Amino acid sequence: MVDTILFQIAPEDRELTPARQHDSDAAFDLRSRVDELLAPGEWKAIPTGVKMQLPQDFVADVRPRSGLALKHGVTVLNTPGTIDPGYRGEVKVLLVNHGKTPFPIRRGDRIAQLLFFRLPQVQVVLTDTLECSDRGEGGFGSTGRR
């Protein structure tokens, strides 16, 4: 079974349609709709020209591109950015420049990845007790350095 995601993109922005670079890729590349300059330490919401309609049991995650992070220190600030199935506005990517030099963004540049997931149906039940586990209440760093 193939699930359908609807994209709405203005005719002048059709070249920005999210796509996989390879058939075996998990995510679809998102492209910038604008030219922008991202100064070191700066973050901006970069528009993609893409609006979409997800099935009610789906969510989309906006994730960084590893090459931008490795080569330029540019990543998605709120990674993963969550797009709920009821959202119909333009997808924007919140990019941050952790690098030491300004990072130019050009219209059409691949700036992030879009990954789709089916949402599980869950039921929340309140309880007074929880089962014990090996970890218990150990939080940040509780399992050691490695």
DSSP file with accessible surface (Angstrom, degrees, kcal/mol):
  #  RESIDUE AA STRUCTURE BP1 BP2  ACC     N-H-->O    O-->H-N    N-H-->O    O-->H-N    TCO  KAPPA ALPHA  PHI   PSI    X-CA   Y-CA   Z-CA
    1    1 A M              0   0  196      0, 0.0     2,-0.5     0, 0.0     0, 0.0   0.000 360.0 360.0 360.0 133.5    0.0    0.0    0.0
    2    2 A V        -     0   0  132      2,-0.0     2,-0.3     0, 0.0     0, 0.0  -0.912 360.0-142.6-106.5 127.9    1.3    3.5   -0.9
    3    3 A D        -     0   0   66     -2,-0.5     2,-0.5    52,-0.0     0, 0.0  -0.636  15.5-132.3 -87.4 150.1    0.3    6.4    1.2
    4    4 A T        -     0   0   97     -2,-0.3     2,-0.5     2,-0.0    -1,-0.0  -0.894  17.9-172.6-110.9 128.4   -0.4    9.8   -0.5
    5    5 A I        -     0   0   38     -2,-0.5     2,-0.5    49,-0.1    49,-0.2  -0.980  19.1-142.8-113.4 126.8    1.0   13.1    0.7
    6    6 A L  E     -A   53   0A  90     47,-2.0    47,-2.5    -2,-0.5     2,-0.4  -0.797  13.4-164.1 -94.0 128.6   -0.4   16.1   -1.1
    7    7 A F  E     -A   52   0A  64     -2,-0.5     2,-0.5    45,-0.2    45,-0.3  -0.932   5.0-160.9-108.6 136.4    1.9   19.0   -1.9
    8    8 A Q  E     +A   51   0A 132     43,-3.3    43,-2.0    -2,-0.4     2,-0.4  -0.979  21.4 164.9-115.2 120.1    0.7   22.5   -2.9
    9    9 A I        -     0   0    9     -2,-0.5    41,-0.1    41,-0.2     5,-0.1  -1.000  39.6-110.8-138.2 132.5    3.3   24.6   -4.6
   10   10 A A    >   -     0   0   36     39,-0.5     3,-2.3    -2,-0.4     4,-0.3  -0.270  33.7-113.4 -59.8 147.6    2.9   27.8   -6.6
   11   11 A P  G >  S+     0   0  100      0, 0.0     3,-1.2     0, 0.0     4,-0.2   0.863 117.6  54.5 -53.4 -37.5    3.5   27.3  -10.4
   12   12 A E  G 3  S+     0   0  131      1,-0.2     3,-0.1     2,-0.1    -2,-0.1   0.599 111.3  46.7 -74.9  -6.4    6.6   29.6  -10.2
   13   13 A D  G X  S+     0   0   16     -3,-2.3     3,-2.6     1,-0.1    -1,-0.2   0.243  72.6 114.6-115.1  12.5    8.0   27.4   -7.4
   14   14 A R  G X   +     0   0  148     -3,-1.2     3,-1.8    -4,-0.3    -1,-0.1   0.800  68.6  66.1 -60.0 -26.9    7.5   23.9   -8.9
   15   15 A E  G 3  S+     0   0  109      1,-0.3    -1,-0.3    -4,-0.2    -2,-0.1   0.662  92.9  64.7 -69.5  -9.0   11.2   23.3   -9.2
   16   16 A L  G <   +     0   0    0     -3,-2.6    15,-0.5    33,-0.1    -1,-0.3   0.405  70.0 135.9 -91.8   2.3   11.2   23.3   -5.3
   17   17 A T    <   -     0   0   56     -3,-1.8    12,-0.1    -4,-0.2    32,-0.0  -0.274  65.6-107.9 -53.8 126.0    9.0   20.2   -5.1
   18   18 A P        +     0   0    6      0, 0.0     2,-0.3     0, 0.0    12,-0.2  -0.311  51.8 167.1 -58.2 138.8   10.5   18.0   -2.4
   19   19 A A  B     -B   29   0B  44     10,-0.8    10,-2.9    -3,-0.1     2,-0.4  -0.987  39.0-110.4-151.0 156.1   12.2   14.9   -3.8
   20   20 A R        -     0   0  119     -2,-0.3     8,-0.1     8,-0.3     3,-0.1  -0.716  18.7-147.7 -84.1 139.9   14.5   12.0   -3.0
   21   21 A Q  S    S+     0   0   79     -2,-0.4     2,-0.3     6,-0.3    -1,-0.1   0.808  86.2  23.5 -76.2 -30.0   17.9   12.2   -4.6
   22   22 A H  S >  S-     0   0  122      1,-0.1     3,-2.0    -3,-0.0    -1,-0.2  -0.975  81.2-119.6-134.4 148.8   18.1    8.4   -4.8
   23   23 A D  T 3  S+     0   0  167     -2,-0.3    -1,-0.1     1,-0.3    -2,-0.0   0.806 114.9  53.3 -56.9 -30.1   15.4    5.8   -4.8
   24   24 A S  T 3  S+     0   0  111     -3,-0.0    -1,-0.3    -4,-0.0     2,-0.1   0.493  82.6 115.4 -87.7  -1.8   16.8    4.3   -1.6
   25   25 A D    <   -     0   0   50     -3,-2.0    -5,-0.1     1,-0.1     3,-0.0  -0.427  55.5-152.7 -68.6 141.9   16.8    7.6    0.3
   26   26 A A  S    S+     0   0   73     -2,-0.1    90,-0.4    89,-0.0     2,-0.2   0.828  73.5  51.1 -80.3 -34.4   14.5    7.7    3.3
   27   27 A A  S    S-     0   0    9     88,-0.1     2,-0.4    -8,-0.0    -6,-0.3  -0.688  74.4-126.7-112.6 159.9   13.8   11.5    3.3
   28   28 A F  E     - C   0 114B  42     86,-2.8    86,-3.0    -2,-0.2    -8,-0.3  -0.852  32.3-118.2-100.9 133.9   12.8   14.1    0.7
   29   29 A D  E     -BC  19 113B   8    -10,-2.9   -10,-0.8    -2,-0.4     2,-0.4  -0.527  20.5-148.6 -75.1 136.7   15.0   17.2    0.3
   30   30 A L  E     - C   0 112B   0     82,-2.9    81,-2.7    -2,-0.2    82,-1.2  -0.874  14.6-154.1-101.5 139.2   13.5   20.6    1.1
   31   31 A R  E     - C   0 110B  62    -15,-0.5    79,-0.2    -2,-0.4     2,-0.2  -0.838  19.5-105.6-116.2 151.6   14.8   23.6   -0.9
   32   32 A S        -     0   0    0     77,-2.3    76,-3.1    74,-0.3    16,-0.2  -0.498  16.0-160.2 -73.7 138.9   15.0   27.2   -0.1
   33   33 A R  S    S+     0   0   78     14,-3.0     2,-0.3    74,-0.2    74,-0.2   0.578  74.5  42.4 -89.5 -11.6   12.5   29.5   -1.8
   34   34 A V  S    S-     0   0   37     13,-0.5     2,-0.4    72,-0.2    74,-0.1  -0.848  81.1-110.8-132.8 162.9   14.7   32.6   -1.2
   35   35 A D        +     0   0  101     -2,-0.3     2,-0.3    71,-0.2    71,-0.2  -0.807  49.0 162.4 -87.4 138.3   18.2   33.9   -1.2
   36   36 A E  E     -F  105   0C  64     69,-2.8    69,-3.6    -2,-0.4     2,-0.5  -0.985  34.8-138.4-154.5 154.9   19.4   34.6    2.3
   37   37 A L  E     -F  104   0C  94     -2,-0.3     2,-0.7    67,-0.2    -2,-0.0  -0.991  14.7-158.2-121.2 125.8   22.6   35.1    4.3
   38   38 A L  E     -F  103   0C   0     65,-2.6    65,-3.0    -2,-0.5     3,-0.1  -0.902  12.3-149.5-107.8 109.0   23.0   33.4    7.6
   39   39 A A    >   -     0   0   39     -2,-0.7     3,-2.3    63,-0.2    58,-0.4  -0.337  38.7 -77.9 -72.4 157.5   25.5   35.1    9.8
   40   40 A P  T 3  S+     0   0   61      0, 0.0    58,-0.2     0, 0.0    -1,-0.1  -0.328 121.6  12.7 -55.4 131.6   27.5   33.1   12.4
   41   41 A G  T 3  S+     0   0   49     56,-3.2     2,-0.2     1,-0.3    57,-0.1   0.368 104.1 121.3  81.9  -5.2   25.3   32.5   15.4
   42   42 A E    <   -     0   0   69     -3,-2.3    55,-2.3    55,-0.2     2,-0.3  -0.610  42.6-165.0 -93.6 149.8   22.2   33.6   13.6
   43   43 A W  E     +G   96   0D 153     53,-0.2     2,-0.3    -2,-0.2    53,-0.2  -0.979   9.2 175.0-131.9 148.1   19.0   31.6   12.9
   44   44 A K  E     -G   95   0D  53     51,-2.0    51,-2.2    -2,-0.3     2,-0.7  -0.991  36.5-114.2-147.1 150.6   16.2   32.3   10.5
   45   45 A A  E     -G   94   0D  56     -2,-0.3    49,-0.2    49,-0.2    -2,-0.0  -0.797  36.0-156.7 -85.5 113.1   13.0   30.6    9.3
   46   46 A I  E     -G   93   0D   0     47,-3.1    47,-2.5    -2,-0.7     2,-0.1  -0.835  10.9-132.6 -97.8 118.5   13.7   29.8    5.6
   47   47 A P  E     -G   92   0D  14      0, 0.0   -14,-3.0     0, 0.0   -13,-0.5  -0.402  16.9-169.7 -71.5 147.3   10.6   29.4    3.5
   48   48 A T        -     0   0    0     43,-1.7   -17,-0.2   -16,-0.2    44,-0.1   0.501  35.7-123.4-112.1 -11.2   10.4   26.4    1.1
   49   49 A G  S    S+     0   0   10     42,-0.3   -39,-0.5     1,-0.2     2,-0.5   0.502  72.2 125.0  79.4   3.2    7.4   27.3   -1.0
   50   50 A V        +     0   0    0     41,-0.5    41,-3.4   -41,-0.1     2,-0.3  -0.846  33.9 175.1-106.6 128.5    5.8   24.0    0.1
   51   51 A K  E     -A    8   0A  88    -43,-2.0   -43,-3.3    -2,-0.5     2,-0.3  -0.922  17.9-173.9-117.1 150.8    2.4   23.5    1.7
   52   52 A M  E     -A    7   0A   8     37,-0.5     2,-0.5    -2,-0.3   -45,-0.2  -0.977  28.0-141.2-147.1 161.4    1.1   20.0    2.3
   53   53 A Q  E     -A    6   0A  94    -47,-2.5   -47,-2.0    -2,-0.3    33,-0.1  -0.979  24.2-165.1-122.8 112.9   -1.7   17.8    3.4
   54   54 A L        -     0   0    4     31,-0.6   -49,-0.1    -2,-0.5     6,-0.0  -0.715  31.0-100.7 -92.2 148.7   -0.8   14.8    5.5
   55   55 A P    >   -     0   0   36      0, 0.0     3,-2.1     0, 0.0    -1,-0.1  -0.328  42.2-107.0 -58.9 151.6   -3.1   11.9    6.2
   56   56 A Q  T 3  S+     0   0  139      1,-0.3    30,-0.1    29,-0.1    -2,-0.0   0.730 119.3  52.9 -59.0 -22.2   -4.5   12.3    9.7
   57   57 A D  T 3  S+     0   0   51     28,-0.1    62,-3.8    61,-0.0     2,-0.3   0.119  99.2  85.2-102.0  23.7   -2.4    9.4   11.0
   58   58 A F  E <   -D  118   0B  15     -3,-2.1     2,-0.3    60,-0.3    60,-0.2  -0.861  50.4-171.0-121.9 158.9    0.9   10.9    9.7
   59   59 A V  E     -D  117   0B  15     58,-2.3    58,-2.6    -2,-0.3     2,-0.4  -0.960  14.9-142.1-138.3 153.3    3.5   13.4   10.9
   60   60 A A  E     -DE 116  83B   0     23,-2.0    23,-2.9    -2,-0.3     2,-0.4  -0.974   9.5-153.3-119.0 135.8    6.4   14.9    9.0
   61   61 A D  E     -DE 115  82B  20     54,-3.2    54,-2.5    -2,-0.4     2,-0.6  -0.916   6.3-147.6-106.1 133.8    9.8   15.6   10.6
   62   62 A V  E     +DE 114  81B   7     19,-2.8    19,-2.4    -2,-0.4    52,-0.2  -0.903  29.5 178.7 -97.7 120.6   12.1   18.4    9.3
   63   63 A R  E     -D  113   0B  91     50,-2.9    50,-2.9    -2,-0.6    16,-0.0  -0.865  28.2 -97.2-125.4 158.1   15.7   17.2    9.8
   64   64 A P        -     0   0   30      0, 0.0     2,-0.5     0, 0.0    48,-0.2  -0.227  30.7-118.9 -68.4 160.1   19.2   18.6    9.1
   65   65 A R     >  -     0   0   49     46,-0.4     4,-1.7     9,-0.2     3,-0.4  -0.895  19.5-141.7 -96.0 126.7   21.3   17.7    6.1
   66   66 A S  H  > S+     0   0   99     -2,-0.5     4,-2.8     1,-0.2     5,-0.2   0.852  97.2  57.4 -61.9 -35.4   24.5   16.1    7.4
   67   67 A G  H  > S+     0   0   24      1,-0.2     4,-2.6     2,-0.2     5,-0.4   0.896 106.0  49.1 -64.3 -39.4   26.7   17.7    4.7
   68   68 A L  H  >>S+     0   0   20     -3,-0.4     4,-1.9     2,-0.2     6,-1.7   0.904 114.0  46.8 -65.8 -39.1   25.6   21.2    5.7
   69   69 A A  H  X5S+     0   0   41     -4,-1.7     4,-1.3     4,-0.3    -2,-0.2   0.944 117.4  41.8 -67.1 -46.8   26.3   20.4    9.4
   70   70 A L  H  <5S+     0   0  151     -4,-2.8    -2,-0.2     1,-0.2    -3,-0.2   0.940 124.7  33.1 -67.2 -47.5   29.7   18.8    8.7
   71   71 A K  H  <5S+     0   0  160     -4,-2.6    -1,-0.2    -5,-0.2    -3,-0.2   0.776 137.6  13.7 -83.9 -27.4   31.0   21.3    6.1
   72   72 A H  H  <5S-     0   0   87     -4,-1.9    27,-0.4    -5,-0.4    29,-0.2   0.482  90.5-117.3-129.9  -8.6   29.5   24.6    7.4
   73   73 A G     << +     0   0   21     -4,-1.3    25,-3.1    -5,-0.6     2,-0.5   0.726  67.7 140.4  72.7  21.5   28.1   24.1   10.9
   74   74 A V  E     +H   97   0D   0     -6,-1.7     2,-0.3    23,-0.2    -1,-0.3  -0.856  20.0 149.4-102.8 129.1   24.6   24.8    9.6
   75   75 A T  E     -H   96   0D  32     21,-2.0    21,-2.6    -2,-0.5     2,-0.6  -0.883  53.3 -79.8-147.7 175.3   21.7   22.7   11.0
   76   76 A V  E >   -H   95   0D   3     -2,-0.3     3,-1.0    19,-0.2    19,-0.2  -0.753  37.1-150.0 -84.5 122.2   18.0   22.8   11.9
   77   77 A L  T 3  S+     0   0   72     17,-3.0     2,-0.2    -2,-0.6    -1,-0.2   0.895  92.0  37.2 -64.1 -44.5   17.7   24.6   15.2
   78   78 A N  T 3  S-     0   0   82     16,-0.4    -1,-0.3    -3,-0.1   -16,-0.1  -0.255  99.6-149.5-103.3  47.8   14.6   22.7   16.5
   79   79 A T  S <  S+     0   0   72     -3,-1.0   -16,-0.1    -2,-0.2     2,-0.1  -0.403  77.8  28.3 -73.3 135.8   15.5   19.3   15.1
   80   80 A P  S    S-     0   0   59      0, 0.0     2,-0.4     0, 0.0   -17,-0.2   0.617  84.9-157.1 -78.9 143.6   13.4   17.5   14.4
   81   81 A G  E     -E   62   0B   7    -19,-2.4   -19,-2.8    -2,-0.1     2,-0.5  -0.674  17.5-137.8 -77.7 132.0   10.9   20.1   13.5
   82   82 A T  E     -E   61   0B  84     -2,-0.4     2,-0.6   -21,-0.2   -21,-0.2  -0.827  15.6-165.8-100.5 128.7    7.4   18.5   13.7
   83   83 A I  E     -E   60   0B  16    -23,-2.9   -23,-2.0    -2,-0.5     8,-0.0  -0.956  17.4-146.7-112.3 113.4    4.7   19.2   11.2
   84   84 A D    >   -     0   0  104     -2,-0.6     3,-1.6   -25,-0.2   -30,-0.2  -0.421  22.9-112.6 -77.0 156.8    1.3   18.0   12.4
   85   85 A P  T 3  S+     0   0   17      0, 0.0   -31,-0.6     0, 0.0    -1,-0.1   0.746 114.2  56.6 -64.6 -20.8   -1.3   16.6   10.1
   86   86 A G  T 3  S+     0   0   55    -30,-0.1     2,-0.3   -33,-0.1   -30,-0.0   0.598  81.4 106.0 -86.3  -8.3   -3.6   19.6   10.6
   87   87 A Y    <   +     0   0  108     -3,-1.6   -33,-0.3     1,-0.1   -35,-0.2  -0.523  35.3 169.2 -76.7 132.0   -1.0   22.2    9.5
   88   88 A R        +     0   0  105     -2,-0.3    -1,-0.1   -37,-0.1     3,-0.1   0.311  41.6 105.0-123.0   5.9   -1.6   23.8    6.1
   89   89 A G  S    S-     0   0   23      1,-0.2   -37,-0.5   -38,-0.1     2,-0.1  -0.203  83.8 -68.9 -81.8 177.1    0.8   26.7    6.0
   90   90 A E        -     0   0   36    -39,-0.1     2,-0.4     1,-0.1   -39,-0.2  -0.412  50.9-117.2 -65.9 136.4    4.1   27.0    4.2
   91   91 A V        -     0   0    2    -41,-3.4   -43,-1.7    -2,-0.1   -41,-0.5  -0.642  36.4-173.3 -74.5 126.3    6.8   24.7    5.5
   92   92 A K  E     -G   47   0D 120     -2,-0.4     2,-0.5   -45,-0.2   -47,-0.1  -0.941  17.2-138.9-121.8 147.3    9.7   26.8    6.8
   93   93 A V  E     -G   46   0D   1    -47,-2.5   -47,-3.1    -2,-0.4     2,-1.3  -0.928   9.5-142.6-109.6 122.1   13.1   25.4    8.0
   94   94 A L  E     -G   45   0D  52     -2,-0.5   -17,-3.0   -49,-0.2   -16,-0.4  -0.695  30.2-174.3 -85.6  92.5   14.5   27.0   11.1
   95   95 A L  E     -GH  44  76D   1    -51,-2.2   -51,-2.0    -2,-1.3     2,-0.4  -0.693  10.2-166.7 -92.5 144.8   18.2   27.0   10.2
   96   96 A V  E     -GH  43  75D   4    -21,-2.6   -21,-2.0    -2,-0.3     2,-0.8  -0.981  16.0-139.5-128.8 141.4   21.0   28.1   12.5
   97   97 A N  E     + H   0  74D   1    -55,-2.3   -56,-3.2    -2,-0.4   -23,-0.2  -0.862  26.2 167.5-102.6 102.5   24.6   28.8   11.6
   98   98 A H        +     0   0  128    -25,-3.1   -24,-0.2    -2,-0.8   -25,-0.1   0.388  51.2 102.6 -88.8   0.6   27.0   27.4   14.2
   99   99 A G  S    S-     0   0   18    -27,-0.4   -58,-0.2   -26,-0.2   -26,-0.1  -0.098  81.0-117.4 -77.1-177.8   29.9   28.0   11.9
  100  100 A K  S    S+     0   0  200    -60,-0.1    -1,-0.1     2,-0.1   -27,-0.1   0.489  91.4  52.6-100.9  -7.0   32.5   30.8   11.9
  101  101 A T  S    S-     0   0   97    -29,-0.2    -2,-0.2   -62,-0.1   -63,-0.1  -0.913  95.9 -87.7-128.4 156.2   31.7   32.4    8.6
  102  102 A P        -     0   0   73      0, 0.0   -63,-0.2     0, 0.0    -2,-0.1  -0.316  39.9-141.8 -58.8 144.9   28.5   33.7    7.0
  103  103 A F  E     -F   38   0C  23    -65,-3.0   -65,-2.6    -4,-0.1     2,-0.3  -0.942   8.5-146.8-115.9 113.4   26.6   31.0    5.1
  104  104 A P  E     -F   37   0C  57      0, 0.0     2,-0.5     0, 0.0   -67,-0.2  -0.610   9.4-162.1 -79.9 135.7   24.9   32.1    1.9
  105  105 A I  E     -F   36   0C   0    -69,-3.6   -69,-2.8    -2,-0.3     2,-0.3  -0.975   7.4-163.4-114.8 129.8   21.6   30.3    1.0
  106  106 A R    >   -     0   0  133     -2,-0.5     3,-2.6   -71,-0.2   -74,-0.3  -0.857  34.5 -89.2-112.6 148.6   20.4   30.5   -2.6
  107  107 A R  T 3  S+     0   0   89     -2,-0.3   -74,-0.2     1,-0.3     3,-0.1  -0.302 117.0  24.6 -51.3 130.6   17.0   29.8   -4.0
  108  108 A G  T 3  S+     0   0   17    -76,-3.1    -1,-0.3     1,-0.3   -75,-0.1   0.249  86.6 138.8  94.5 -13.2   16.8   26.1   -4.8
  109  109 A D    <   -     0   0   63     -3,-2.6   -77,-2.3   -77,-0.1     2,-0.6  -0.423  61.4-116.4 -63.6 139.1   19.6   25.0   -2.3
  110  110 A R  E     +C   31   0B  80    -79,-0.2   -79,-0.3     1,-0.2    -1,-0.1  -0.685  45.1 165.3 -76.0 119.3   18.8   21.8   -0.5
  111  111 A I  E     -     0   0B   3    -81,-2.7   -46,-0.4    -2,-0.6     2,-0.3   0.562  54.2  -4.1-116.7 -15.4   18.5   23.0    3.2
  112  112 A A  E     -C   30   0B   0    -82,-1.2   -82,-2.9   -48,-0.2     2,-0.4  -0.958  64.3-108.8-164.3 176.6   16.8   20.2    5.1
  113  113 A Q  E     -CD  29  63B  60    -50,-2.9   -50,-2.9    -2,-0.3     2,-0.5  -0.936  16.9-147.0-121.9 147.7   15.2   16.8    4.8
  114  114 A L  E     -CD  28  62B   0    -86,-3.0   -86,-2.8    -2,-0.4     2,-0.4  -0.963  17.3-175.5-117.0 121.0   11.5   15.9    5.2
  115  115 A L  E     - D   0  61B  29    -54,-2.5   -54,-3.2    -2,-0.5     2,-0.3  -0.970  12.4-146.3-122.3 132.9   10.8   12.4    6.7
  116  116 A F  E     - D   0  60B  40     -2,-0.4     2,-0.3   -90,-0.4   -56,-0.2  -0.783  16.1-178.2-103.7 141.7    7.2   11.0    7.1
  117  117 A F  E     - D   0  59B  80    -58,-2.6   -58,-2.3    -2,-0.3     2,-0.4  -0.997  27.5-124.5-136.4 144.1    6.0    8.7    9.9
  118  118 A R  E     - D   0  58B 111     -2,-0.3   -60,-0.3   -60,-0.2   -61,-0.0  -0.696  34.3-126.5 -81.7 134.0    2.7    7.0   10.6
  119  119 A L        -     0   0   64    -62,-3.8     2,-0.1    -2,-0.4    -1,-0.0  -0.668  18.8-126.0 -83.0 134.6    1.5    8.0   14.1
  120  120 A P        -     0   0   99      0, 0.0     2,-0.7     0, 0.0    -1,-0.1  -0.452  21.0-118.6 -74.2 150.3    0.7    5.2   16.5
  121  121 A Q        +     0   0  168     -2,-0.1     2,-0.3     2,-0.0   -64,-0.0  -0.833  44.9 178.0 -87.0 119.0   -2.7    5.2   18.1
  122  122 A V        -     0   0  118     -2,-0.7     2,-0.4     2,-0.0    -3,-0.0  -0.884  25.1-150.8-125.4 157.5   -2.1    5.5   21.8
  123  123 A Q        -     0   0  165     -2,-0.3     2,-0.5     2,-0.0    -2,-0.0  -0.996  15.5-141.8-126.1 129.2   -4.2    5.7   24.9
  124  124 A V        -     0   0  128     -2,-0.4     2,-0.4     2,-0.0    -2,-0.0  -0.811  19.3-173.7 -93.2 129.3   -3.0    7.5   28.0
  125  125 A V        -     0   0  105     -2,-0.5     2,-0.3     2,-0.0    -2,-0.0  -0.991  18.4-135.3-125.0 126.5   -3.9    5.9   31.4
  126  126 A L        +     0   0  168     -2,-0.4     2,-0.3     2,-0.0    -2,-0.0  -0.608  30.3 174.8 -78.5 141.7   -3.2    7.5   34.7
  127  127 A T        -     0   0   85     -2,-0.3     3,-0.1     1,-0.1    -2,-0.0  -0.964  38.2-138.4-143.7 158.9   -1.7    5.3   37.4
  128  128 A D  S    S+     0   0  172     -2,-0.3     2,-0.3     1,-0.1    -1,-0.1   0.623  89.3  32.6 -90.1 -17.3   -0.4    5.6   40.9
  129  129 A T        -     0   0  111      0, 0.0     2,-0.3     0, 0.0    -1,-0.1  -0.964  62.0-155.1-140.2 156.0    2.6    3.2   40.3
  130  130 A L        -     0   0  152     -2,-0.3     2,-0.0    -3,-0.1     0, 0.0  -0.948  34.1 -99.7-125.8 151.3    4.9    2.2   37.6
  131  131 A E        -     0   0  190     -2,-0.3     2,-0.1     1,-0.1     0, 0.0  -0.344  43.9-107.0 -64.6 149.0    6.9   -1.1   37.2
  132  132 A C        -     0   0  133      3,-0.0     2,-0.3     2,-0.0    -1,-0.1  -0.389  38.7-170.6 -71.5 154.5   10.5   -1.0   38.2
  133  133 A S        -     0   0   78     -2,-0.1     4,-0.1     1,-0.1    -1,-0.0  -0.910  38.0-103.6-138.9 169.8   13.2   -1.1   35.5
  134  134 A D  S    S+     0   0  181     -2,-0.3    -1,-0.1     1,-0.2    -2,-0.0   0.876 122.1  42.7 -61.9 -36.4   17.0   -1.5   35.4
  135  135 A R  S >  S+     0   0  148      1,-0.2     3,-1.7     2,-0.1    -1,-0.2   0.814  84.3 176.3 -80.8 -35.0   17.4    2.2   34.8
  136  136 A G  T 3   -     0   0   49      1,-0.2    -1,-0.2     2,-0.0    -2,-0.1  -0.377  67.8 -23.6  65.6-134.0   14.9    3.5   37.3
  137  137 A E  T 3  S+     0   0  201     -2,-0.1    -1,-0.2    -4,-0.1     2,-0.2   0.254  93.2 137.7 -97.7  13.8   14.8    7.2   37.6
  138  138 A G    <   +     0   0   27     -3,-1.7     3,-0.1     1,-0.1     5,-0.0  -0.428  29.0 174.1 -63.7 126.0   18.3    7.8   36.3
  139  139 A G    >   +     0   0   38      1,-0.3     3,-2.5    -2,-0.2     4,-0.3   0.141  41.9  11.1-108.2-136.9   18.3   10.7   33.9
  140  140 A F  T 3  S-     0   0  220      1,-0.3    -1,-0.3     2,-0.1     0, 0.0  -0.125 133.5  -6.5 -49.4 121.4   20.9   12.7   32.0
  141  141 A G  T >  S+     0   0   64     -3,-0.1     3,-1.4     1,-0.1    -1,-0.3   0.544  91.8 129.6  74.0   7.5   24.3   11.0   32.1
  142  142 A S  T <   +     0   0   59     -3,-2.5    -2,-0.1     1,-0.3     3,-0.1   0.697  66.2  57.2 -72.7 -15.5   23.1    8.4   34.6
  143  143 A T  T 3  S-     0   0  111      1,-0.3    -1,-0.3    -4,-0.3     3,-0.2   0.283 115.9-101.1 -98.6  12.7   24.5    5.5   32.5
  144  144 A G    <   -     0   0   46     -3,-1.4    -1,-0.3     1,-0.2    -3,-0.1  -0.333  46.3 -58.8  99.1-179.6   28.1    6.8   32.5
  145  145 A R              0   0  249     -3,-0.1    -1,-0.2    -2,-0.1    -3,-0.0   0.822 360.0 360.0 -73.7 -35.9   30.2    8.6   30.0
  146  146 A R              0   0  275     -3,-0.2    -3,-0.0     0, 0.0     0, 0.0  -0.442 360.0 360.0 -91.0 360.0   30.1    6.2   27.1
